[in-house]
């Protein structure tokens, strides 16, 4: 739900905890419970970061169609062509929403203007 500063409800919509905006598009940020794919990743990579701060239970997701479909990954920004770039939680890569690998072997991402 969206509220104004006085507490009046303005609108309701998909359950999300954040947004990433582009020139003409919006991506919703959400979470999904970890499933088999996560546990296979953890077993094969033994990444200690996934044992901390609830990462053993949930991971980020994103949606660009108002919450109708959700995809795994942490949305970062939109590129100049208004394509969403996101961090793949299972692969140390930054991907575009159309499946193209933008950066590989990524340890951390920070954006500025």
C-alpha positions in Angstrom: 0.0 0.0 0.0 1.1 3.6 -0.6 0.3 6.2 2.0 0.8 10.0 1.9 2.5 11.8 4.7 -0.7 12.3 6.7 -1.4 8.5 6.7 -4.1 8.5 4.1 -4.0 5.4 1.8 -3.4 6.4 -1.8 -3.3 3.0 -3.5 -2.8 -0.7 -3.1 -0.9 -3.1 -5.4 1.5 -6.0 -5.5 3.5 -6.9 -2.4 7.0 -5.4 -2.8 9.5 -3.7 -0.5 11.2 -1.5 -3.0 11.3 -0.1 -6.6 13.9 0.6 -9.2 12.9 3.2 -11.8 14.1 3.7 -15.4 13.2 6.3 -18.0 9.8 4.8 -18.8 9.7 1.6 -16.6 9.5 0.5 -13.0 10.8 -2.7 -11.5 9.4 -4.0 -8.2 11.8 -5.5 -5.6 10.6 -8.5 -3.6 11.7 -11.7 -1.9 11.1 -15.4 -2.4 11.8 -18.3 -0.1 14.9 -20.3 -1.1 14.2 -23.6 -2.9 16.1 -26.5 -4.4 18.1 -24.3 -6.7 19.5 -22.4 -3.7 20.4 -25.5 -1.7 22.2 -27.0 -4.8 24.1 -23.7 -5.1 25.0 -23.7 -1.4 26.1 -27.3 -1.4 28.4 -26.9 -4.5 29.9 -23.5 -3.6 29.8 -23.5 0.2 29.6 -19.7 0.3 29.7 -18.5 3.9 27.7 -15.3 3.1 24.6 -17.5 2.6 24.7 -18.6 6.2 24.3 -15.0 7.5 21.4 -12.6 7.8 18.6 -14.9 6.7 20.2 -15.7 3.3 19.6 -19.3 4.1 15.8 -18.7 3.8 15.1 -15.9 1.3 16.6 -14.2 -1.8 15.7 -11.1 -3.8 13.3 -11.1 -6.8 12.2 -8.6 -9.3 9.2 -7.9 -11.5 8.8 -5.5 -14.4 5.1 -6.3 -15.1 3.5 -4.9 -11.9 4.0 -8.1 -9.9 2.4 -10.6 -12.3 5.7 -12.5 -12.8 8.7 -12.6 -10.5 12.4 -13.5 -11.4 15.3 -14.4 -9.1 17.9 -11.6 -8.7 18.6 -8.2 -7.1 17.5 -5.4 -9.4 20.1 -2.7 -9.8 19.3 -0.1 -12.4 18.0 0.3 -16.0 20.5 0.8 -18.8 20.2 3.4 -21.6 17.8 1.2 -23.5 15.5 0.9 -20.4 16.4 -2.8 -19.9 16.7 -3.8 -16.2 20.1 -4.9 -15.0 20.1 -7.3 -12.0 22.5 -9.3 -9.9 22.0 -13.0 -10.2 22.0 -14.5 -6.7 23.4 -17.8 -7.9 26.2 -16.8 -10.2 28.3 -13.7 -9.5 27.1 -12.1 -12.7 25.1 -9.0 -13.6 22.5 -9.8 -16.2 20.0 -7.9 -18.3 16.4 -8.8 -18.2 16.6 -10.4 -21.6 19.2 -12.9 -20.4 22.4 -11.2 -21.6 25.4 -11.3 -19.3 26.6 -7.7 -18.8 29.4 -8.3 -16.2 30.9 -11.6 -15.0 32.9 -12.5 -11.9 31.2 -9.7 -9.9 32.0 -9.5 -6.2 30.1 -6.3 -5.4 28.0 -3.7 -7.3 27.5 0.0 -6.5 25.9 2.5 -8.9 26.3 6.3 -9.0 25.2 9.0 -11.3 
